[in-house]
Amino acid sequence: MNLFNPQLLLTFQVAALVLVASALAAATAWLLARQRSAPLPVLDRLRLSGLDDSRRKTAMELEAAKSLNDELRRNLSATESQCLAALEQRDEAEQQAVQRSAEMRKLHDQLTELKSRETVPVEEHSRHLRLLEQQLREATSAAKTTEQKAADAATENGRLQQLLETLGQEKAAQEAAFTARIEALTTAAVPETLPAAAPTPEPPSLDKARQTLTRLEHELTVQEDILTRPDSGPAPSAAELKRQTAVQERLRRQVRALNRSIALLGNAPLQPDDLTQLKGIKAGINNQLQSFGIFTYAQIVQWDEEDMLAFNELLGFKNRIHRDKWQEQAQALLDRRTQSATLDLL
C-alpha cells in the first residue's frame, strides 16, 4: 500500500480537522455548562461583594466564549464543507481513474484487434502468393511439356514426311522400272521399225506444298502459344507485342492461302498449266509456286486479297502480283482456252 497517496493524505487531514473541531466544541460546551451551573451562593457573594470588575470580566469571558463557540461552529462548518468537497474530489478522481482505466482497456482491445486484423491479411496474402507461385510453376511446367510434345510431334511429322517422300520415290522408281519392263517387252514383241514410246513424265505432286503447310502450321502454333501463355519473365514491350502479333497474322494468312490452294485442286489428277506464260513468272518462280501448291491459272484467278498478300510474302515480293497483273493475265489465258475449245467443238 502506498502511504504517500494524495487521496489518502487528504482523508487523514479531514479526519484530524473534524477531531480538533469536535474537541473545541466539547470544551466550549463544558465551560458554558459550568458557568451556568455555578452555585447561587457564589453569585450572591459576588453581587454582595460588589465586585463589578469580576462580573464584567466574567461577562466578557462569556461573550468571548460565545464568540469562540460561534467561530468554532463556523470553522467546523467550513471544515465539513472542505471535507465534503475533498470527498467529492476524491470520488470524481476515482471516477476519472475508472474512466481512464476503461479507456485504456478499450484502446488495448482495439490495438489487439488491429494487430489481429493486420496479421490475418498478411497471412492470407502470403498463402495466396504461395498458391499463385505454385500455379505459375505448374503452368510453366505444363507449357514446357506442351512445347516438348509439339517439338516431338514436329519431329515425328518430319520423319513421316521423309518416309512418305522415300516411299513416293520408291513407288516412282518401281513404276519407272515397271514401265521400262513393259516397254522392253513391247519392244521385243513389235517390229524394230516402230519408234520407241516416249518416257512418261513424272506427274506433279502436292507433297512439297503439304510439307510447307505443315511447317507453317507448326510455326503458327508456337507463335500462338507464345502470345497466349507468356513466360514468367518481364512483360514484352508494346513494340515487341505488336511485332509478335504481326508474325502471328502473317502465318495465319499464309496457312489459309495454302489450304485454299490445295483444296481448289481437289483429289483429281493434276493438270498443270504453263505458268511461265504469265508476265513476271520465270522458271524459278514457277517452281516456287508449285511448291506452294499453285499449278493452274484457275487457282490464281480465284485468289482474294489475303491470298495475294500471302503469296507476295511467301515469294518475297512487295506487290509484284498486283503490279504485273497476274490475275488478269491468268483470266485472259483461261478465256482464250475456252474460246479454242468452243471452236474445236464447232
LUMMAR-288307 format. One record per residue (C-alpha): residue in three letters; x, y, z. Coordinates in steps of 0.5 Angstrom, whole numbers, plus 500, padded with zeros to 3 digits. Each point is the difference from the previous one (the first is absolute). Example, Ala and Ser with C-alpha at 12.3 -4.5 7.8 and 13.67 -1.06 7.14 Angstrom:
2
<pt code="ala" east="525" north="491" up="516"/>
<pt code="ser" east="502" north="507" up="498"/>
REM end
This chain:
346
<pt code="met" east="500" north="500" up="500"/>
<pt code="asn" east="503" north="507" up="498"/>
<pt code="leu" east="500" north="504" up="506"/>
<pt code="phe" east="501" north="507" up="496"/>
<pt code="asn" east="494" north="499" up="496"/>
<pt code="pro" east="497" north="507" up="500"/>
<pt code="gln" east="493" north="498" up="501"/>
<pt code="leu" east="502" north="496" up="506"/>
<pt code="leu" east="503" north="506" up="503"/>
<pt code="leu" east="494" north="504" up="498"/>
<pt code="thr" east="496" north="496" up="504"/>
<pt code="phe" east="504" north="500" up="506"/>
<pt code="gln" east="501" north="507" up="500"/>
<pt code="val" east="492" north="501" up="500"/>
<pt code="ala" east="499" north="495" up="506"/>
<pt code="ala" east="505" north="504" up="504"/>
<pt code="leu" east="497" north="506" up="499"/>
<pt code="val" east="493" north="497" up="502"/>
<pt code="leu" east="503" north="497" up="506"/>
<pt code="val" east="503" north="507" up="502"/>
<pt code="ala" east="493" north="504" up="499"/>
<pt code="ser" east="497" north="495" up="504"/>
<pt code="ala" east="505" north="501" up="506"/>
<pt code="leu" east="499" north="507" up="499"/>
<pt code="ala" east="492" north="500" up="500"/>
<pt code="ala" east="500" north="495" up="506"/>
<pt code="ala" east="505" north="505" up="504"/>
<pt code="thr" east="496" north="506" up="499"/>
<pt code="ala" east="493" north="496" up="502"/>
<pt code="trp" east="503" north="498" up="506"/>
<pt code="leu" east="502" north="507" up="502"/>
<pt code="leu" east="494" north="503" up="499"/>
<pt code="ala" east="496" north="494" up="504"/>
<pt code="arg" east="505" north="501" up="506"/>
<pt code="gln" east="499" north="508" up="500"/>
<pt code="arg" east="492" north="499" up="499"/>
<pt code="ser" east="500" north="494" up="506"/>
<pt code="ala" east="504" north="504" up="505"/>
<pt code="pro" east="497" north="500" up="507"/>
<pt code="leu" east="496" north="506" up="502"/>
<pt code="pro" east="503" north="502" up="506"/>
<pt code="val" east="507" north="501" up="496"/>
<pt code="leu" east="496" north="505" up="495"/>
<pt code="asp" east="496" north="503" up="506"/>
<pt code="arg" east="507" north="501" up="504"/>
<pt code="leu" east="503" north="503" up="493"/>
<pt code="arg" east="494" north="505" up="500"/>
<pt code="leu" east="500" north="502" up="507"/>
<pt code="ser" east="508" north="501" up="500"/>
<pt code="gly" east="498" north="505" up="494"/>
<pt code="leu" east="506" north="497" up="496"/>
<pt code="asp" east="498" north="503" up="494"/>
<pt code="asp" east="506" north="499" up="496"/>
<pt code="ser" east="500" north="493" up="501"/>
<pt code="arg" east="493" north="500" up="498"/>
<pt code="arg" east="502" north="504" up="494"/>
<pt code="lys" east="505" north="495" up="499"/>
<pt code="thr" east="496" north="494" up="500"/>
<pt code="ala" east="495" north="503" up="495"/>
<pt code="met" east="506" north="502" up="496"/>
<pt code="glu" east="502" north="493" up="500"/>
<pt code="leu" east="493" north="497" up="499"/>
<pt code="glu" east="500" north="505" up="494"/>
<pt code="ala" east="507" north="497" up="498"/>
<pt code="ala" east="498" north="493" up="501"/>
<pt code="lys" east="494" north="501" up="496"/>
<pt code="ser" east="504" north="503" up="494"/>
<pt code="leu" east="505" north="495" up="500"/>
<pt code="asn" east="494" north="495" up="500"/>
<pt code="asp" east="497" north="503" up="494"/>
<pt code="glu" east="507" north="501" up="497"/>
<pt code="leu" east="501" north="492" up="501"/>
<pt code="arg" east="493" north="499" up="497"/>
<pt code="arg" east="502" north="504" up="494"/>
<pt code="asn" east="506" north="496" up="500"/>
<pt code="leu" east="497" north="494" up="501"/>
<pt code="ser" east="495" north="501" up="494"/>
<pt code="ala" east="506" north="502" up="496"/>
<pt code="thr" east="504" north="494" up="501"/>
<pt code="glu" east="494" north="496" up="499"/>
<pt code="ser" east="499" north="503" up="493"/>
<pt code="gln" east="507" north="499" up="499"/>
<pt code="cys" east="499" north="493" up="502"/>
<pt code="leu" east="494" north="499" up="495"/>
<pt code="ala" east="504" north="504" up="494"/>
<pt code="ala" east="506" north="496" up="502"/>
<pt code="leu" east="496" north="493" up="500"/>
<pt code="glu" east="496" north="503" up="493"/>
<pt code="gln" east="507" north="501" up="497"/>
<pt code="arg" east="502" north="493" up="502"/>
<pt code="asp" east="494" north="497" up="497"/>
<pt code="glu" east="501" north="504" up="494"/>
<pt code="ala" east="507" north="498" up="500"/>
<pt code="glu" east="498" north="493" up="501"/>
<pt code="gln" east="495" north="500" up="494"/>
<pt code="gln" east="505" north="503" up="495"/>
<pt code="ala" east="505" north="495" up="502"/>
<pt code="val" east="495" north="495" up="499"/>
<pt code="gln" east="498" north="503" up="493"/>
<pt code="arg" east="507" north="500" up="498"/>
<pt code="ser" east="501" north="493" up="502"/>
<pt code="ala" east="494" north="498" up="496"/>
<pt code="glu" east="503" north="505" up="494"/>
<pt code="met" east="507" north="496" up="501"/>
<pt code="arg" east="497" north="493" up="499"/>
<pt code="lys" east="496" north="503" up="494"/>
<pt code="leu" east="506" north="502" up="497"/>
<pt code="his" east="503" north="494" up="502"/>
<pt code="asp" east="495" north="496" up="497"/>
<pt code="gln" east="500" north="504" up="493"/>
<pt code="leu" east="507" north="499" up="500"/>
<pt code="thr" east="500" north="493" up="501"/>
<pt code="glu" east="494" north="499" up="494"/>
<pt code="leu" east="504" north="505" up="496"/>
<pt code="lys" east="506" north="495" up="500"/>
<pt code="ser" east="496" north="494" up="499"/>
<pt code="arg" east="497" north="503" up="494"/>
<pt code="glu" east="507" north="502" up="497"/>
<pt code="thr" east="502" north="493" up="502"/>
<pt code="val" east="495" north="497" up="496"/>
<pt code="pro" east="500" north="503" up="493"/>
<pt code="val" east="508" north="500" up="500"/>
<pt code="glu" east="499" north="492" up="502"/>
<pt code="glu" east="494" north="500" up="494"/>
<pt code="his" east="505" north="504" up="495"/>
<pt code="ser" east="505" north="495" up="502"/>
<pt code="arg" east="496" north="494" up="499"/>
<pt code="his" east="497" north="503" up="493"/>
<pt code="leu" east="507" north="502" up="498"/>
<pt code="arg" east="503" north="493" up="501"/>
<pt code="leu" east="494" north="497" up="496"/>
<pt code="leu" east="501" north="504" up="494"/>
<pt code="glu" east="507" north="498" up="500"/>
<pt code="gln" east="498" north="493" up="500"/>
<pt code="gln" east="495" north="501" up="495"/>
<pt code="leu" east="505" north="504" up="496"/>
<pt code="arg" east="505" north="494" up="501"/>
<pt code="glu" east="495" north="495" up="497"/>
<pt code="ala" east="498" north="505" up="494"/>
<pt code="thr" east="508" north="500" up="499"/>
<pt code="ser" east="501" north="493" up="500"/>
<pt code="ala" east="493" north="499" up="496"/>
<pt code="ala" east="503" north="505" up="495"/>
<pt code="lys" east="507" north="496" up="499"/>
<pt code="thr" east="496" north="494" up="500"/>
<pt code="thr" east="496" north="502" up="494"/>
<pt code="glu" east="506" north="503" up="497"/>
<pt code="gln" east="503" north="494" up="500"/>
<pt code="lys" east="494" north="496" up="498"/>
<pt code="ala" east="500" north="505" up="494"/>
<pt code="ala" east="507" north="499" up="498"/>
<pt code="asp" east="500" north="493" up="501"/>
<pt code="ala" east="493" north="500" up="495"/>
<pt code="ala" east="504" north="504" up="495"/>
<pt code="thr" east="506" north="496" up="500"/>
<pt code="glu" east="495" north="494" up="499"/>
<pt code="asn" east="497" north="503" up="495"/>
<pt code="gly" east="506" north="502" up="496"/>
<pt code="arg" east="502" north="493" up="501"/>
<pt code="leu" east="494" north="497" up="497"/>
<pt code="gln" east="500" north="506" up="494"/>
<pt code="gln" east="507" north="497" up="499"/>
<pt code="leu" east="498" north="493" up="500"/>
<pt code="leu" east="494" north="502" up="495"/>
<pt code="glu" east="505" north="503" up="496"/>
<pt code="thr" east="504" north="494" up="500"/>
<pt code="leu" east="494" north="496" up="498"/>
<pt code="gly" east="498" north="504" up="495"/>
<pt code="gln" east="507" north="500" up="497"/>
<pt code="glu" east="500" north="492" up="500"/>
<pt code="lys" east="493" north="500" up="497"/>
<pt code="ala" east="502" north="504" up="495"/>
<pt code="ala" east="506" north="496" up="499"/>
<pt code="gln" east="496" north="494" up="500"/>
<pt code="glu" east="495" north="503" up="495"/>
<pt code="ala" east="506" north="502" up="495"/>
<pt code="ala" east="503" north="493" up="501"/>
<pt code="phe" east="493" north="497" up="498"/>
<pt code="thr" east="499" north="505" up="495"/>
<pt code="ala" east="507" north="498" up="497"/>
<pt code="arg" east="499" north="493" up="501"/>
<pt code="ile" east="493" north="501" up="496"/>
<pt code="glu" east="504" north="504" up="494"/>
<pt code="ala" east="505" north="495" up="500"/>
<pt code="leu" east="495" north="494" up="499"/>
<pt code="thr" east="496" north="504" up="495"/>
<pt code="thr" east="507" north="502" up="496"/>
<pt code="ala" east="501" north="493" up="500"/>
<pt code="ala" east="493" north="498" up="497"/>
<pt code="val" east="500" north="505" up="495"/>
<pt code="pro" east="504" north="501" up="493"/>
<pt code="glu" east="506" north="505" up="501"/>
<pt code="thr" east="498" north="505" up="495"/>
<pt code="leu" east="495" north="502" up="505"/>
<pt code="pro" east="502" north="506" up="504"/>
<pt code="ala" east="501" north="499" up="508"/>
<pt code="ala" east="495" north="503" up="504"/>
<pt code="ala" east="502" north="507" up="504"/>
<pt code="pro" east="501" north="499" up="507"/>
<pt code="thr" east="494" north="502" up="504"/>
<pt code="pro" east="502" north="507" up="504"/>
<pt code="glu" east="499" north="499" up="508"/>
<pt code="pro" east="493" north="503" up="502"/>
<pt code="pro" east="500" north="507" up="504"/>
<pt code="ser" east="500" north="499" up="508"/>
<pt code="leu" east="497" north="504" up="505"/>
<pt code="asp" east="505" north="497" up="505"/>
<pt code="lys" east="504" north="506" up="501"/>
<pt code="ala" east="494" north="504" up="501"/>
<pt code="arg" east="498" north="496" up="505"/>
<pt code="gln" east="506" north="500" up="504"/>
<pt code="thr" east="501" north="507" up="499"/>
<pt code="leu" east="493" north="501" up="503"/>
<pt code="thr" east="502" north="495" up="506"/>
<pt code="arg" east="506" north="504" up="501"/>
<pt code="leu" east="495" north="507" up="500"/>
<pt code="glu" east="495" north="497" up="505"/>
<pt code="his" east="505" north="498" up="505"/>
<pt code="glu" east="503" north="507" up="500"/>
<pt code="leu" east="493" north="503" up="501"/>
<pt code="thr" east="499" north="495" up="506"/>
<pt code="val" east="507" north="502" up="503"/>
<pt code="gln" east="498" north="507" up="499"/>
<pt code="glu" east="493" north="500" up="503"/>
<pt code="asp" east="503" north="496" up="506"/>
<pt code="ile" east="505" north="506" up="501"/>
<pt code="leu" east="494" north="505" up="500"/>
<pt code="thr" east="495" north="496" up="504"/>
<pt code="arg" east="505" north="497" up="505"/>
<pt code="pro" east="506" north="505" up="501"/>
<pt code="asp" east="505" north="498" up="505"/>
<pt code="ser" east="501" north="503" up="507"/>
<pt code="gly" east="506" north="505" up="498"/>
<pt code="pro" east="498" north="507" up="499"/>
<pt code="ala" east="494" north="502" up="495"/>
<pt code="pro" east="502" north="502" up="493"/>
<pt code="ser" east="500" north="507" up="498"/>
<pt code="ala" east="495" north="503" up="495"/>
<pt code="ala" east="504" north="499" up="494"/>
<pt code="glu" east="502" north="493" up="501"/>
<pt code="leu" east="493" north="498" up="502"/>
<pt code="lys" east="498" north="504" up="493"/>
<pt code="arg" east="505" north="496" up="496"/>
<pt code="gln" east="498" north="493" up="503"/>
<pt code="thr" east="493" north="502" up="498"/>
<pt code="ala" east="502" north="502" up="493"/>
<pt code="val" east="504" north="493" up="500"/>
<pt code="gln" east="494" north="496" up="502"/>
<pt code="glu" east="495" north="504" up="495"/>
<pt code="arg" east="505" north="498" up="494"/>
<pt code="leu" east="501" north="493" up="502"/>
<pt code="arg" east="492" north="499" up="501"/>
<pt code="arg" east="500" north="504" up="493"/>
<pt code="gln" east="505" north="495" up="496"/>
<pt code="val" east="497" north="494" up="503"/>
<pt code="arg" east="493" north="502" up="498"/>
<pt code="ala" east="503" north="501" up="493"/>
<pt code="leu" east="503" north="493" up="499"/>
<pt code="asn" east="494" north="497" up="503"/>
<pt code="arg" east="495" north="503" up="495"/>
<pt code="ser" east="505" north="499" up="494"/>
<pt code="ile" east="501" north="492" up="502"/>
<pt code="ala" east="492" north="500" up="501"/>
<pt code="leu" east="499" north="503" up="493"/>
<pt code="leu" east="504" north="494" up="497"/>
<pt code="gly" east="495" north="495" up="503"/>
<pt code="asn" east="502" north="493" up="499"/>
<pt code="ala" east="500" north="500" up="492"/>
<pt code="pro" east="507" north="498" up="497"/>
<pt code="leu" east="504" north="507" up="499"/>
<pt code="gln" east="500" north="503" up="493"/>
<pt code="pro" east="505" north="506" up="501"/>
<pt code="asp" east="500" north="506" up="496"/>
<pt code="asp" east="506" north="503" up="497"/>
<pt code="leu" east="500" north="506" up="505"/>
<pt code="thr" east="506" north="503" up="496"/>
<pt code="gln" east="495" north="503" up="495"/>
<pt code="leu" east="499" north="505" up="505"/>
<pt code="lys" east="504" north="506" up="500"/>
<pt code="gly" east="504" north="500" up="506"/>
<pt code="ile" east="501" north="493" up="501"/>
<pt code="lys" east="506" north="496" up="498"/>
<pt code="ala" east="502" north="493" up="501"/>
<pt code="gly" east="503" north="501" up="508"/>
<pt code="ile" east="493" north="504" up="502"/>
<pt code="asn" east="496" north="494" up="496"/>
<pt code="asn" east="504" north="495" up="505"/>
<pt code="gln" east="498" north="504" up="506"/>
<pt code="leu" east="493" north="501" up="498"/>
<pt code="gln" east="500" north="492" up="499"/>
<pt code="ser" east="503" north="499" up="507"/>
<pt code="phe" east="494" north="504" up="503"/>
<pt code="gly" east="495" north="496" up="496"/>
<pt code="ile" east="499" north="505" up="494"/>
<pt code="phe" east="499" north="496" up="494"/>
<pt code="thr" east="495" north="504" up="496"/>
<pt code="tyr" east="497" north="506" up="497"/>
<pt code="ala" east="494" north="499" up="503"/>
<pt code="gln" east="503" north="500" up="507"/>
<pt code="ile" east="503" north="507" up="499"/>
<pt code="val" east="493" north="502" up="498"/>
<pt code="gln" east="497" north="498" up="506"/>
<pt code="trp" east="505" north="504" up="505"/>
<pt code="asp" east="497" north="505" up="504"/>
<pt code="glu" east="504" north="506" up="503"/>
<pt code="glu" east="502" north="496" up="506"/>
<pt code="asp" east="503" north="494" up="495"/>
<pt code="met" east="503" north="505" up="496"/>
<pt code="leu" east="503" north="504" up="506"/>
<pt code="ala" east="502" north="493" up="503"/>
<pt code="phe" east="504" north="497" up="493"/>
<pt code="asn" east="503" north="507" up="500"/>
<pt code="glu" east="503" north="499" up="507"/>
<pt code="leu" east="502" north="492" up="498"/>
<pt code="leu" east="503" north="502" up="494"/>
<pt code="gly" east="504" north="506" up="503"/>
<pt code="phe" east="496" north="505" up="495"/>
<pt code="lys" east="498" north="507" up="503"/>
<pt code="asn" east="494" north="501" up="495"/>
<pt code="arg" east="502" north="496" up="493"/>
<pt code="ile" east="494" north="496" up="500"/>
<pt code="his" east="496" north="507" up="499"/>
<pt code="arg" east="505" north="503" up="496"/>
<pt code="asp" east="501" north="495" up="495"/>
<pt code="lys" east="492" north="499" up="500"/>
<pt code="trp" east="501" north="492" up="501"/>
<pt code="gln" east="492" north="499" up="501"/>
<pt code="glu" east="498" north="504" up="493"/>
<pt code="gln" east="505" north="496" up="496"/>
<pt code="ala" east="498" north="493" up="503"/>
<pt code="gln" east="493" north="502" up="499"/>
<pt code="ala" east="502" north="502" up="492"/>
<pt code="leu" east="503" north="494" up="499"/>
<pt code="leu" east="494" north="496" up="503"/>
<pt code="asp" east="495" north="504" up="495"/>
<pt code="arg" east="505" north="498" up="495"/>
<pt code="arg" east="500" north="493" up="501"/>
<pt code="thr" east="492" north="500" up="501"/>
<pt code="gln" east="500" north="503" up="493"/>
<pt code="ser" east="504" north="495" up="497"/>
<pt code="ala" east="496" north="494" up="503"/>
<pt code="thr" east="494" north="503" up="497"/>
<pt code="leu" east="503" north="501" up="493"/>
<pt code="asp" east="502" north="493" up="501"/>
<pt code="leu" east="493" north="497" up="501"/>
<pt code="leu" east="497" north="504" up="495"/>
REM end
